């Protein structure tokens, strides 16, 4: 059975999601939100690289 909660949004569903985000955060807060998400992703990648380097140095 196909589970609707696990499927990715398509087409018009993305438009509705974007409208809801605009209504909730407002146009001025979205750049700050994206900047924070970008910093979080960069921090995660840096942490993963450090772990990989530690594993390689132990070998």
mmCIF file as Biopython writes it, N, C-alpha, C and O atoms, coordinates in Angstrom:
data_model
#
loop_
_atom_site.group_PDB
_atom_site.id
_atom_site.type_symbol
_atom_site.label_atom_id
_atom_site.label_alt_id
_atom_site.label_comp_id
_atom_site.label_asym_id
_atom_site.label_entity_id
_atom_site.label_seq_id
_atom_site.pdbx_PDB_ins_code
_atom_site.Cartn_x
_atom_site.Cartn_y
_atom_site.Cartn_z
_atom_site.occupancy
_atom_site.B_iso_or_equiv
_atom_site.auth_seq_id
_atom_site.auth_asym_id
_atom_site.pdbx_PDB_model_num
ATOM 1   N N  . UNK A ? 1  ? 0.846  -1.197 0.000  1.0 0.0 1  A 1 
ATOM 2   C CA . UNK A ? 1  ? 0.000  0.000  0.000  1.0 0.0 1  A 1 
ATOM 3   C C  . UNK A ? 1  ? 0.880  1.246  0.000  1.0 0.0 1  A 1 
ATOM 4   O O  . UNK A ? 1  ? 1.869  1.319  0.730  1.0 0.0 1  A 1 
ATOM 5   N N  . UNK A ? 2  ? 0.518  2.206  -0.811 1.0 0.0 2  A 1 
ATOM 6   C CA . UNK A ? 2  ? 1.284  3.439  -0.956 1.0 0.0 2  A 1 
ATOM 7   C C  . UNK A ? 2  ? 0.982  4.366  0.211  1.0 0.0 2  A 1 
ATOM 8   O O  . UNK A ? 2  ? -0.177 4.669  0.493  1.0 0.0 2  A 1 
ATOM 9   N N  . UNK A ? 3  ? 2.032  4.812  0.887  1.0 0.0 3  A 1 
ATOM 10  C CA . UNK A ? 3  ? 1.855  5.720  2.027  1.0 0.0 3  A 1 
ATOM 11  C C  . UNK A ? 3  ? 2.021  7.161  1.549  1.0 0.0 3  A 1 
ATOM 12  O O  . UNK A ? 3  ? 3.097  7.536  1.084  1.0 0.0 3  A 1 
ATOM 13  N N  . UNK A ? 4  ? 1.000  7.947  1.656  1.0 0.0 4  A 1 
ATOM 14  C CA . UNK A ? 4  ? 1.032  9.328  1.174  1.0 0.0 4  A 1 
ATOM 15  C C  . UNK A ? 4  ? 1.953  10.216 2.002  1.0 0.0 4  A 1 
ATOM 16  O O  . UNK A ? 4  ? 2.484  11.204 1.494  1.0 0.0 4  A 1 
ATOM 17  N N  . UNK A ? 5  ? 2.147  9.871  3.274  1.0 0.0 5  A 1 
ATOM 18  C CA . UNK A ? 5  ? 2.977  10.716 4.125  1.0 0.0 5  A 1 
ATOM 19  C C  . UNK A ? 5  ? 4.459  10.615 3.775  1.0 0.0 5  A 1 
ATOM 20  O O  . UNK A ? 5  ? 5.223  11.526 4.095  1.0 0.0 5  A 1 
ATOM 21  N N  . UNK A ? 6  ? 4.879  9.538  3.131  1.0 0.0 6  A 1 
ATOM 22  C CA . UNK A ? 6  ? 6.283  9.351  2.820  1.0 0.0 6  A 1 
ATOM 23  C C  . UNK A ? 6  ? 6.645  9.770  1.402  1.0 0.0 6  A 1 
ATOM 24  O O  . UNK A ? 6  ? 7.826  9.774  1.053  1.0 0.0 6  A 1 
ATOM 25  N N  . UNK A ? 7  ? 5.671  10.120 0.580  1.0 0.0 7  A 1 
ATOM 26  C CA . UNK A ? 7  ? 5.964  10.512 -0.793 1.0 0.0 7  A 1 
ATOM 27  C C  . UNK A ? 7  ? 6.401  11.976 -0.841 1.0 0.0 7  A 1 
ATOM 28  O O  . UNK A ? 7  ? 6.004  12.784 -0.001 1.0 0.0 7  A 1 
ATOM 29  N N  . UNK A ? 8  ? 7.213  12.297 -1.826 1.0 0.0 8  A 1 
ATOM 30  C CA . UNK A ? 8  ? 7.690  13.673 -1.992 1.0 0.0 8  A 1 
ATOM 31  C C  . UNK A ? 8  ? 6.595  14.534 -2.626 1.0 0.0 8  A 1 
ATOM 32  O O  . UNK A ? 8  ? 5.838  14.069 -3.478 1.0 0.0 8  A 1 
ATOM 33  N N  . UNK A ? 9  ? 6.524  15.814 -2.189 1.0 0.0 9  A 1 
ATOM 34  C CA . UNK A ? 9  ? 5.554  16.719 -2.814 1.0 0.0 9  A 1 
ATOM 35  C C  . UNK A ? 9  ? 5.883  16.930 -4.288 1.0 0.0 9  A 1 
ATOM 36  O O  . UNK A ? 9  ? 7.048  16.911 -4.685 1.0 0.0 9  A 1 
ATOM 37  N N  . UNK A ? 10 ? 4.851  17.129 -5.085 1.0 0.0 10 A 1 
ATOM 38  C CA . UNK A ? 10 ? 5.046  17.326 -6.515 1.0 0.0 10 A 1 
ATOM 39  C C  . UNK A ? 10 ? 4.249  18.536 -6.982 1.0 0.0 10 A 1 
ATOM 40  O O  . UNK A ? 10 ? 3.191  18.853 -6.437 1.0 0.0 10 A 1 
ATOM 41  N N  . UNK A ? 11 ? 4.778  19.204 -8.003 1.0 0.0 11 A 1 
ATOM 42  C CA . UNK A ? 11 ? 4.076  20.287 -8.690 1.0 0.0 11 A 1 
ATOM 43  C C  . UNK A ? 11 ? 3.437  21.319 -7.797 1.0 0.0 11 A 1 
ATOM 44  O O  . UNK A ? 11 ? 4.123  22.061 -7.095 1.0 0.0 11 A 1 
ATOM 45  N N  . UNK A ? 12 ? 2.118  21.366 -7.825 1.0 0.0 12 A 1 
ATOM 46  C CA . UNK A ? 12 ? 1.367  22.404 -7.113 1.0 0.0 12 A 1 
ATOM 47  C C  . UNK A ? 12 ? 1.533  22.288 -5.602 1.0 0.0 12 A 1 
ATOM 48  O O  . UNK A ? 12 ? 1.311  23.270 -4.894 1.0 0.0 12 A 1 
ATOM 49  N N  . UNK A ? 13 ? 1.912  21.131 -5.091 1.0 0.0 13 A 1 
ATOM 50  C CA . UNK A ? 13 ? 2.116  20.978 -3.649 1.0 0.0 13 A 1 
ATOM 51  C C  . UNK A ? 13 ? 3.285  21.835 -3.174 1.0 0.0 13 A 1 
ATOM 52  O O  . UNK A ? 13 ? 3.247  22.388 -2.075 1.0 0.0 13 A 1 
ATOM 53  N N  . UNK A ? 14 ? 4.338  21.945 -4.013 1.0 0.0 14 A 1 
ATOM 54  C CA . UNK A ? 14 ? 5.469  22.808 -3.666 1.0 0.0 14 A 1 
ATOM 55  C C  . UNK A ? 14 ? 5.033  24.269 -3.598 1.0 0.0 14 A 1 
ATOM 56  O O  . UNK A ? 14 ? 5.493  25.017 -2.736 1.0 0.0 14 A 1 
ATOM 57  N N  . UNK A ? 15 ? 4.157  24.668 -4.494 1.0 0.0 15 A 1 
ATOM 58  C CA . UNK A ? 15 ? 3.663  26.051 -4.497 1.0 0.0 15 A 1 
ATOM 59  C C  . UNK A ? 15 ? 2.910  26.342 -3.206 1.0 0.0 15 A 1 
ATOM 60  O O  . UNK A ? 15 ? 3.099  27.396 -2.600 1.0 0.0 15 A 1 
ATOM 61  N N  . UNK A ? 16 ? 2.066  25.424 -2.789 1.0 0.0 16 A 1 
ATOM 62  C CA . UNK A ? 16 ? 1.321  25.605 -1.535 1.0 0.0 16 A 1 
ATOM 63  C C  . UNK A ? 16 ? 2.275  25.676 -0.353 1.0 0.0 16 A 1 
ATOM 64  O O  . UNK A ? 16 ? 2.092  26.505 0.539  1.0 0.0 16 A 1 
ATOM 65  N N  . UNK A ? 17 ? 3.287  24.821 -0.334 1.0 0.0 17 A 1 
ATOM 66  C CA . UNK A ? 17 ? 4.272  24.832 0.752  1.0 0.0 17 A 1 
ATOM 67  C C  . UNK A ? 17 ? 4.993  26.172 0.796  1.0 0.0 17 A 1 
ATOM 68  O O  . UNK A ? 17 ? 5.172  26.742 1.873  1.0 0.0 17 A 1 
ATOM 69  N N  . UNK A ? 18 ? 5.411  26.683 -0.365 1.0 0.0 18 A 1 
ATOM 70  C CA . UNK A ? 18 ? 6.100  27.974 -0.404 1.0 0.0 18 A 1 
ATOM 71  C C  . UNK A ? 18 ? 5.208  29.118 0.071  1.0 0.0 18 A 1 
ATOM 72  O O  . UNK A ? 18 ? 5.675  30.024 0.760  1.0 0.0 18 A 1 
ATOM 73  N N  . UNK A ? 19 ? 3.935  29.080 -0.293 1.0 0.0 19 A 1 
ATOM 74  C CA . UNK A ? 19 ? 2.996  30.121 0.161  1.0 0.0 19 A 1 
ATOM 75  C C  . UNK A ? 19 ? 2.842  30.073 1.677  1.0 0.0 19 A 1 
ATOM 76  O O  . UNK A ? 19 ? 2.833  31.112 2.336  1.0 0.0 19 A 1 
ATOM 77  N N  . UNK A ? 20 ? 2.723  28.878 2.225  1.0 0.0 20 A 1 
ATOM 78  C CA . UNK A ? 20 ? 2.601  28.739 3.682  1.0 0.0 20 A 1 
ATOM 79  C C  . UNK A ? 20 ? 3.855  29.264 4.374  1.0 0.0 20 A 1 
ATOM 80  O O  . UNK A ? 20 ? 3.754  29.954 5.388  1.0 0.0 20 A 1 
ATOM 81  N N  . UNK A ? 21 ? 5.033  28.948 3.839  1.0 0.0 21 A 1 
ATOM 82  C CA . UNK A ? 21 ? 6.285  29.444 4.424  1.0 0.0 21 A 1 
ATOM 83  C C  . UNK A ? 21 ? 6.321  30.970 4.390  1.0 0.0 21 A 1 
ATOM 84  O O  . UNK A ? 21 ? 6.724  31.605 5.364  1.0 0.0 21 A 1 
ATOM 85  N N  . UNK A ? 22 ? 5.900  31.560 3.269  1.0 0.0 22 A 1 
ATOM 86  C CA . UNK A ? 22 ? 5.853  33.027 3.176  1.0 0.0 22 A 1 
ATOM 87  C C  . UNK A ? 22 ? 4.910  33.621 4.211  1.0 0.0 22 A 1 
ATOM 88  O O  . UNK A ? 22 ? 5.219  34.639 4.829  1.0 0.0 22 A 1 
ATOM 89  N N  . UNK A ? 23 ? 3.759  32.983 4.398  1.0 0.0 23 A 1 
ATOM 90  C CA . UNK A ? 23 ? 2.791  33.493 5.375  1.0 0.0 23 A 1 
ATOM 91  C C  . UNK A ? 23 ? 3.307  33.366 6.804  1.0 0.0 23 A 1 
ATOM 92  O O  . UNK A ? 23 ? 3.085  34.253 7.627  1.0 0.0 23 A 1 
ATOM 93  N N  . UNK A ? 24 ? 3.986  32.277 7.095  1.0 0.0 24 A 1 
ATOM 94  C CA . UNK A ? 24 ? 4.455  32.040 8.460  1.0 0.0 24 A 1 
ATOM 95  C C  . UNK A ? 24 ? 5.661  32.919 8.792  1.0 0.0 24 A 1 
ATOM 96  O O  . UNK A ? 24 ? 5.688  33.549 9.850  1.0 0.0 24 A 1 
ATOM 97  N N  . UNK A ? 25 ? 6.647  32.972 7.916  1.0 0.0 25 A 1 
ATOM 98  C CA . UNK A ? 25 ? 7.887  33.672 8.226  1.0 0.0 25 A 1 
ATOM 99  C C  . UNK A ? 25 ? 7.934  35.097 7.685  1.0 0.0 25 A 1 
ATOM 100 O O  . UNK A ? 25 ? 8.672  35.925 8.219  1.0 0.0 25 A 1 
ATOM 101 N N  . UNK A ? 26 ? 7.185  35.397 6.667  1.0 0.0 26 A 1 
ATOM 102 C CA . UNK A ? 26 ? 7.244  36.721 6.057  1.0 0.0 26 A 1 
ATOM 103 C C  . UNK A ? 26 ? 8.436  36.828 5.125  1.0 0.0 26 A 1 
ATOM 104 O O  . UNK A ? 26 ? 9.398  36.072 5.260  1.0 0.0 26 A 1 
ATOM 105 N N  . UNK A ? 27 ? 8.384  37.743 4.194  1.0 0.0 27 A 1 
ATOM 106 C CA . UNK A ? 27 ? 9.419  37.892 3.186  1.0 0.0 27 A 1 
ATOM 107 C C  . UNK A ? 27 ? 10.774 38.294 3.738  1.0 0.0 27 A 1 
ATOM 108 O O  . UNK A ? 27 ? 11.802 37.922 3.171  1.0 0.0 27 A 1 
ATOM 109 N N  . UNK A ? 28 ? 10.802 39.048 4.835  1.0 0.0 28 A 1 
ATOM 110 C CA . UNK A ? 28 ? 12.071 39.540 5.376  1.0 0.0 28 A 1 
ATOM 111 C C  . UNK A ? 28 ? 12.815 38.469 6.177  1.0 0.0 28 A 1 
ATOM 112 O O  . UNK A ? 28 ? 14.041 38.522 6.273  1.0 0.0 28 A 1 
ATOM 113 N N  . UNK A ? 29 ? 12.115 37.520 6.742  1.0 0.0 29 A 1 
ATOM 114 C CA . UNK A ? 29 ? 12.748 36.502 7.577  1.0 0.0 29 A 1 
ATOM 115 C C  . UNK A ? 29 ? 13.308 35.331 6.773  1.0 0.0 29 A 1 
ATOM 116 O O  . UNK A ? 29 ? 14.170 34.604 7.268  1.0 0.0 29 A 1 
ATOM 117 N N  . UNK A ? 30 ? 12.839 35.137 5.557  1.0 0.0 30 A 1 
ATOM 118 C CA . UNK A ? 30 ? 13.260 33.976 4.770  1.0 0.0 30 A 1 
ATOM 119 C C  . UNK A ? 30 ? 14.763 33.993 4.468  1.0 0.0 30 A 1 
ATOM 120 O O  . UNK A ? 30 ? 15.397 32.947 4.600  1.0 0.0 30 A 1 
ATOM 121 N N  . UNK A ? 31 ? 15.376 35.129 4.067  1.0 0.0 31 A 1 
ATOM 122 C CA . UNK A ? 31 ? 16.830 35.104 3.851  1.0 0.0 31 A 1 
ATOM 123 C C  . UNK A ? 31 ? 17.607 34.720 5.111  1.0 0.0 31 A 1 
ATOM 124 O O  . UNK A ? 31 ? 18.602 34.000 5.030  1.0 0.0 31 A 1 
ATOM 125 N N  . UNK A ? 32 ? 17.158 35.196 6.275  1.0 0.0 32 A 1 
ATOM 126 C CA . UNK A ? 32 ? 17.808 34.826 7.528  1.0 0.0 32 A 1 
ATOM 127 C C  . UNK A ? 32 ? 17.667 33.334 7.801  1.0 0.0 32 A 1 
ATOM 128 O O  . UNK A ? 32 ? 18.605 32.684 8.263  1.0 0.0 32 A 1 
ATOM 129 N N  . UNK A ? 33 ? 16.488 32.805 7.511  1.0 0.0 33 A 1 
ATOM 130 C CA . UNK A ? 33 ? 16.235 31.377 7.702  1.0 0.0 33 A 1 
ATOM 131 C C  . UNK A ? 33 ? 17.143 30.548 6.798  1.0 0.0 33 A 1 
ATOM 132 O O  . UNK A ? 33 ? 17.739 29.570 7.248  1.0 0.0 33 A 1 
ATOM 133 N N  . UNK A ? 34 ? 17.249 30.929 5.536  1.0 0.0 34 A 1 
ATOM 134 C CA . UNK A ? 34 ? 18.100 30.200 4.589  1.0 0.0 34 A 1 
ATOM 135 C C  . UNK A ? 34 ? 19.571 30.299 4.979  1.0 0.0 34 A 1 
ATOM 136 O O  . UNK A ? 34 ? 20.321 29.333 4.837  1.0 0.0 34 A 1 
ATOM 137 N N  . UNK A ? 35 ? 19.981 31.463 5.468  1.0 0.0 35 A 1 
ATOM 138 C CA . UNK A ? 35 ? 21.362 31.637 5.910  1.0 0.0 35 A 1 
ATOM 139 C C  . UNK A ? 35 ? 21.655 30.707 7.086  1.0 0.0 35 A 1 
ATOM 140 O O  . UNK A ? 35 ? 22.716 30.085 7.132  1.0 0.0 35 A 1 
ATOM 141 N N  . UNK A ? 36 ? 20.743 30.609 8.020  1.0 0.0 36 A 1 
ATOM 142 C CA . UNK A ? 36 ? 20.914 29.716 9.163  1.0 0.0 36 A 1 
ATOM 143 C C  . UNK A ? 36 ? 20.970 28.257 8.737  1.0 0.0 36 A 1 
ATOM 144 O O  . UNK A ? 36 ? 21.775 27.486 9.261  1.0 0.0 36 A 1 
ATOM 145 N N  . UNK A ? 37 ? 20.127 27.876 7.797  1.0 0.0 37 A 1 
ATOM 146 C CA . UNK A ? 37 ? 20.137 26.501 7.295  1.0 0.0 37 A 1 
ATOM 147 C C  . UNK A ? 37 ? 21.467 26.216 6.594  1.0 0.0 37 A 1 
ATOM 148 O O  . UNK A ? 37 ? 22.042 25.141 6.767  1.0 0.0 37 A 1 
ATOM 149 N N  . UNK A ? 38 ? 21.951 27.165 5.811  1.0 0.0 38 A 1 
ATOM 150 C CA . UNK A ? 38 ? 23.233 27.005 5.121  1.0 0.0 38 A 1 
ATOM 151 C C  . UNK A ? 38 ? 24.383 26.827 6.096  1.0 0.0 38 A 1 
ATOM 152 O O  . UNK A ? 38 ? 25.255 25.984 5.886  1.0 0.0 38 A 1 
ATOM 153 N N  . UNK A ? 39 ? 24.388 27.625 7.173  1.0 0.0 39 A 1 
ATOM 154 C CA . UNK A ? 39 ? 25.441 27.491 8.183  1.0 0.0 39 A 1 
ATOM 155 C C  . UNK A ? 39 ? 25.355 26.135 8.880  1.0 0.0 39 A 1 
ATOM 156 O O  . UNK A ? 39 ? 26.378 25.525 9.193  1.0 0.0 39 A 1 
ATOM 157 N N  . UNK A ? 40 ? 24.141 25.672 9.119  1.0 0.0 40 A 1 
ATOM 158 C CA . UNK A ? 40 ? 23.969 24.365 9.750  1.0 0.0 40 A 1 
ATOM 159 C C  . UNK A ? 40 ? 24.482 23.238 8.868  1.0 0.0 40 A 1 
ATOM 160 O O  . UNK A ? 40 ? 25.140 22.317 9.352  1.0 0.0 40 A 1 
ATOM 161 N N  . UNK A ? 41 ? 24.187 23.306 7.592  1.0 0.0 41 A 1 
ATOM 162 C CA . UNK A ? 41 ? 24.657 22.281 6.653  1.0 0.0 41 A 1 
ATOM 163 C C  . UNK A ? 41 ? 26.181 22.323 6.559  1.0 0.0 41 A 1 
ATOM 164 O O  . UNK A ? 41 ? 26.826 21.275 6.541  1.0 0.0 41 A 1 
ATOM 165 N N  . UNK A ? 42 ? 26.760 23.520 6.500  1.0 0.0 42 A 1 
ATOM 166 C CA . UNK A ? 42 ? 28.214 23.649 6.427  1.0 0.0 42 A 1 
ATOM 167 C C  . UNK A ? 42 ? 28.858 23.075 7.686  1.0 0.0 42 A 1 
ATOM 168 O O  . UNK A ? 42 ? 29.868 22.376 7.601  1.0 0.0 42 A 1 
ATOM 169 N N  . UNK A ? 43 ? 28.291 23.360 8.837  1.0 0.0 43 A 1 
ATOM 170 C CA . UNK A ? 43 ? 28.818 22.820 10.085 1.0 0.0 43 A 1 
ATOM 171 C C  . UNK A ? 43 ? 28.741 21.306 10.121 1.0 0.0 43 A 1 
ATOM 172 O O  . UNK A ? 43 ? 29.662 20.645 10.601 1.0 0.0 43 A 1 
ATOM 173 N N  . UNK A ? 44 ? 27.662 20.761 9.622  1.0 0.0 44 A 1 
ATOM 174 C CA . UNK A ? 44 ? 27.497 19.308 9.574  1.0 0.0 44 A 1 
ATOM 175 C C  . UNK A ? 44 ? 28.549 18.677 8.673  1.0 0.0 44 A 1 
ATOM 176 O O  . UNK A ? 44 ? 29.167 17.678 9.040  1.0 0.0 44 A 1 
ATOM 177 N N  . UNK A ? 45 ? 28.755 19.260 7.490  1.0 0.0 45 A 1 
ATOM 178 C CA . UNK A ? 45 ? 29.755 18.734 6.550  1.0 0.0 45 A 1 
ATOM 179 C C  . UNK A ? 45 ? 31.162 18.829 7.141  1.0 0.0 45 A 1 
ATOM 180 O O  . UNK A ? 45 ? 31.962 17.904 7.000  1.0 0.0 45 A 1 
ATOM 181 N N  . UNK A ? 46 ? 31.464 19.957 7.807  1.0 0.0 46 A 1 
ATOM 182 C CA . UNK A ? 46 ? 32.773 20.097 8.437  1.0 0.0 46 A 1 
ATOM 183 C C  . UNK A ? 46 ? 32.973 19.041 9.520  1.0 0.0 46 A 1 
ATOM 184 O O  . UNK A ? 46 ? 34.057 18.470 9.640  1.0 0.0 46 A 1 
ATOM 185 N N  . UNK A ? 47 ? 31.946 18.785 10.296 1.0 0.0 47 A 1 
ATOM 186 C CA . UNK A ? 47 ? 32.022 17.752 11.333 1.0 0.0 47 A 1 
ATOM 187 C C  . UNK A ? 47 ? 32.242 16.368 10.743 1.0 0.0 47 A 1 
ATOM 188 O O  . UNK A ? 47 ? 33.028 15.582 11.273 1.0 0.0 47 A 1 
ATOM 189 N N  . UNK A ? 48 ? 31.552 16.067 9.654  1.0 0.0 48 A 1 
ATOM 190 C CA . UNK A ? 48 ? 31.732 14.775 8.989  1.0 0.0 48 A 1 
ATOM 191 C C  . UNK A ? 48 ? 33.158 14.640 8.456  1.0 0.0 48 A 1 
ATOM 192 O O  . UNK A ? 48 ? 33.760 13.570 8.548  1.0 0.0 48 A 1 
ATOM 193 N N  . UNK A ? 49 ? 33.695 15.725 7.899  1.0 0.0 49 A 1 
ATOM 194 C CA . UNK A ? 49 ? 35.068 15.695 7.367  1.0 0.0 49 A 1 
ATOM 195 C C  . UNK A ? 49 ? 36.060 15.462 8.503  1.0 0.0 49 A 1 
ATOM 196 O O  . UNK A ? 49 ? 37.013 14.698 8.347  1.0 0.0 49 A 1 
ATOM 197 N N  . UNK A ? 50 ? 35.843 16.111 9.639  1.0 0.0 50 A 1 
ATOM 198 C CA . UNK A ? 50 ? 36.736 15.922 10.786 1.0 0.0 50 A 1 
ATOM 199 C C  . UNK A ? 50 ? 36.705 14.477 11.275 1.0 0.0 50 A 1 
ATOM 200 O O  . UNK A ? 50 ? 37.746 13.916 11.618 1.0 0.0 50 A 1 
ATOM 201 N N  . UNK A ? 51 ? 35.534 13.879 11.309 1.0 0.0 51 A 1 
ATOM 202 C CA . UNK A ? 51 ? 35.419 12.486 11.738 1.0 0.0 51 A 1 
ATOM 203 C C  . UNK A ? 51 ? 36.145 11.572 10.758 1.0 0.0 51 A 1 
ATOM 204 O O  . UNK A ? 51 ? 36.855 10.655 11.172 1.0 0.0 51 A 1 
ATOM 205 N N  . UNK A ? 52 ? 35.971 11.817 9.459  1.0 0.0 52 A 1 
ATOM 206 C CA . UNK A ? 52 ? 36.664 11.006 8.454  1.0 0.0 52 A 1 
ATOM 207 C C  . UNK A ? 52 ? 38.177 11.146 8.594  1.0 0.0 52 A 1 
ATOM 208 O O  . UNK A ? 52 ? 38.906 10.160 8.482  1.0 0.0 52 A 1 
ATOM 209 N N  . UNK A ? 53 ? 38.652 12.368 8.838  1.0 0.0 53 A 1 
ATOM 210 C CA . UNK A ? 53 ? 40.087 12.590 9.010  1.0 0.0 53 A 1 
ATOM 211 C C  . UNK A ? 53 ? 40.607 11.858 10.248 1.0 0.0 53 A 1 
ATOM 212 O O  . UNK A ? 53 ? 41.694 11.280 10.215 1.0 0.0 53 A 1 
ATOM 213 N N  . UNK A ? 54 ? 39.838 11.879 11.339 1.0 0.0 54 A 1 
ATOM 214 C CA . UNK A ? 54 ? 40.237 11.170 12.553 1.0 0.0 54 A 1 
ATOM 215 C C  . UNK A ? 54 ? 40.317 9.665  12.312 1.0 0.0 54 A 1 
ATOM 216 O O  . UNK A ? 54 ? 41.246 9.007  12.780 1.0 0.0 54 A 1 
ATOM 217 N N  . UNK A ? 55 ? 39.360 9.130  11.597 1.0 0.0 55 A 1 
ATOM 218 C CA . UNK A ? 55 ? 39.352 7.692  11.308 1.0 0.0 55 A 1 
ATOM 219 C C  . UNK A ? 55 ? 40.567 7.327  10.448 1.0 0.0 55 A 1 
ATOM 220 O O  . UNK A ? 55 ? 41.220 6.313  10.695 1.0 0.0 55 A 1 
ATOM 221 N N  . UNK A ? 56 ? 40.868 8.154  9.438  1.0 0.0 56 A 1 
ATOM 222 C CA . UNK A ? 56 ? 42.011 7.871  8.567  1.0 0.0 56 A 1 
ATOM 223 C C  . UNK A ? 56 ? 43.331 7.977  9.314  1.0 0.0 56 A 1 
ATOM 224 O O  . UNK A ? 56 ? 44.259 7.216  9.040  1.0 0.0 56 A 1 
ATOM 225 N N  . UNK A ? 57 ? 43.426 8.914  10.255 1.0 0.0 57 A 1 
ATOM 226 C CA . UNK A ? 57 ? 44.678 9.096  10.991 1.0 0.0 57 A 1 
ATOM 227 C C  . UNK A ? 57 ? 44.917 7.957  11.991 1.0 0.0 57 A 1 
ATOM 228 O O  . UNK A ? 57 ? 46.065 7.697  12.351 1.0 0.0 57 A 1 
ATOM 229 N N  . UNK A ? 58 ? 43.873 7.279  12.440 1.0 0.0 58 A 1 
ATOM 230 C CA . UNK A ? 58 ? 44.016 6.168  13.370 1.0 0.0 58 A 1 
ATOM 231 C C  . UNK A ? 58 ? 44.490 4.900  12.670 1.0 0.0 58 A 1 
ATOM 232 O O  . UNK A ? 58 ? 45.015 4.000  13.326 1.0 0.0 58 A 1 
ATOM 233 N N  . UNK A ? 59 ? 44.322 4.810  11.373 1.0 0.0 59 A 1 
ATOM 234 C CA . UNK A ? 59 ? 44.694 3.593  10.636 1.0 0.0 59 A 1 
ATOM 235 C C  . UNK A ? 59 ? 46.146 3.469  10.464 1.0 0.0 59 A 1 
ATOM 236 O O  . UNK A ? 59 ? 46.617 2.502  9.866  1.0 0.0 59 A 1 
#
